[in-house]
Amino acid sequence: MKKVVGECGTRVMIAVDPPQSIVDRGRSPCVLAGARHHPVSVGADGYDDVRGEANNAAAVAVAVGFDGKVAIHPTHIPVIRDAFAPTVDEIDWAERILDPARSNRGVFSLGGGMMDAPVIHHARRILTRRGSVTD
């Protein structure tokens, strides 16, 4: 089961029309609570400027750790896919972390940095995003 946390729903729940930063702040507890139990998706609202507003919203969704984004129009799909596709640099970084993680138990050092469970988890999520946008 996925949770969908949409902007319109958030505005209705708080019964006001606040600035975007307040809406985003209101969604944060939902994101944190949902991410602990299962993947969270963010709802999409209508955008007149598909390449601008939808792209910015998708980039924010990736940055805060959402696993996906709901599209309300087919023109949003390529924008969302592009935002969720990890960059070549992100993929290279994740692979550099996960290769030694397979033979090291627990925490290990790599390139002068400490690699522990949260770093390894982040690397795995990057590679998962790669797989989910290439199908």
C-alpha positions as CSV (number, residue, x, y, z in Angstrom):
1,M,0.0,0.0,0.0
2,K,1.3,3.4,-0.9
3,K,0.4,6.7,0.9
4,V,-0.3,9.6,-1.3
5,V,0.2,13.0,0.2
6,G,-1.1,15.6,-2.2
7,E,-0.9,19.4,-2.1
8,C,-4.7,19.9,-2.4
9,G,-5.4,17.4,0.3
10,T,-2.9,19.1,2.6
11,R,-4.5,22.5,2.0
12,V,-8.0,21.0,2.6
13,M,-6.8,19.3,5.9
14,I,-5.4,22.5,7.3
15,A,-8.4,24.6,5.9
16,V,-6.4,27.5,4.7
17,D,-4.5,28.6,1.6
18,P,-1.0,29.1,2.9
19,P,2.2,29.7,0.9
20,Q,3.9,26.7,-0.6
21,S,6.6,26.5,2.1
22,I,3.9,26.1,4.8
23,V,2.2,23.3,2.8
24,D,5.5,21.5,2.4
25,R,6.2,21.9,6.1
26,G,2.8,20.4,6.8
27,R,3.5,17.4,4.6
28,S,6.8,16.6,6.3
29,P,5.4,14.6,9.3
30,C,3.4,12.5,6.8
31,V,6.5,11.9,4.8
32,L,8.6,10.9,7.8
33,A,5.9,8.6,9.3
34,G,5.0,6.9,6.0
35,A,8.7,6.4,5.0
36,R,9.2,4.4,8.1
37,H,6.5,1.9,7.2
38,H,6.3,1.8,3.5
39,P,7.1,3.9,0.4
40,V,5.4,7.2,0.1
41,S,4.2,8.9,-3.1
42,V,3.5,12.6,-3.4
43,G,0.3,13.8,-5.1
44,A,0.5,16.0,-8.1
45,D,-1.7,19.0,-8.6
46,G,-2.5,20.8,-11.9
47,Y,0.3,22.6,-13.6
48,D,-0.1,25.1,-16.4
49,D,3.7,25.1,-17.0
50,V,4.3,21.4,-17.1
51,R,8.1,21.6,-17.7
52,G,8.6,24.2,-15.0
53,E,6.2,23.7,-12.1
54,A,5.9,19.9,-12.4
55,N,9.6,19.5,-12.8
56,N,10.3,21.6,-9.7
57,A,7.7,19.6,-7.7
58,A,9.2,16.3,-8.9
59,A,12.7,17.4,-8.0
60,V,11.5,18.4,-4.5
61,A,9.8,14.9,-4.1
62,V,13.1,13.2,-5.0
63,A,15.1,15.4,-2.6
64,V,12.9,14.7,0.4
65,G,12.9,11.0,-0.2
66,F,9.6,10.2,-1.9
67,D,9.6,6.9,-3.9
68,G,7.3,8.3,-6.6
69,K,4.9,11.0,-7.7
70,V,1.4,10.8,-8.8
71,A,0.7,12.3,-12.3
72,I,-2.7,13.8,-13.1
73,H,-2.0,14.2,-16.8
74,P,0.1,12.2,-19.3
75,T,2.3,15.1,-20.1
76,H,3.6,14.9,-16.5
77,I,5.0,11.4,-17.0
78,P,8.3,12.2,-18.8
79,V,8.9,15.1,-16.4
80,I,8.5,12.9,-13.4
81,R,10.6,10.0,-14.9
82,D,13.4,12.5,-15.6
83,A,13.3,13.8,-12.1
84,F,13.4,10.4,-10.5
85,A,16.1,9.0,-12.8
86,P,19.4,9.1,-10.9
87,T,22.3,10.8,-12.6
88,V,25.4,9.0,-13.9
89,D,27.3,10.4,-11.0
90,E,24.8,9.2,-8.4
91,I,24.8,5.7,-9.9
92,D,28.7,5.6,-9.9
93,W,28.7,6.8,-6.3
94,A,26.1,4.2,-5.3
95,E,28.0,1.4,-7.0
96,R,31.3,2.5,-5.4
97,I,29.6,2.2,-2.0
98,L,27.8,-1.1,-2.6
99,D,30.7,-3.0,-4.1
100,P,32.7,-3.0,-0.8
101,A,29.6,-3.2,1.3
102,R,29.0,-6.7,0.0
103,S,32.2,-7.9,1.7
104,N,32.2,-5.7,4.7
105,R,30.0,-6.3,7.6
106,G,28.7,-3.2,9.4
107,V,30.7,0.1,9.1
108,F,33.7,0.4,6.8
109,S,35.9,3.2,5.5
110,L,36.0,4.2,1.9
111,G,37.9,7.2,0.4
112,G,38.4,8.6,3.9
113,G,34.7,8.5,4.8
114,M,32.6,6.3,7.0
115,M,30.2,4.0,5.3
116,D,27.4,2.9,7.6
117,A,23.8,1.6,7.3
118,P,22.2,4.9,6.3
119,V,24.8,5.5,3.6
120,I,24.4,2.0,2.3
121,H,20.6,2.4,2.4
122,H,20.8,5.6,0.4
123,A,23.1,3.9,-2.2
124,R,20.6,1.1,-2.6
125,R,17.7,3.6,-3.0
126,I,19.6,5.3,-5.9
127,L,20.0,2.0,-7.7
128,T,16.3,1.1,-7.0
129,R,15.3,4.4,-8.6
130,R,17.4,3.6,-11.6
131,G,15.6,0.3,-12.1
132,S,12.1,1.8,-11.6
133,V,12.5,4.5,-14.3
134,T,14.0,2.3,-17.0
135,D,11.2,-0.2,-17.3
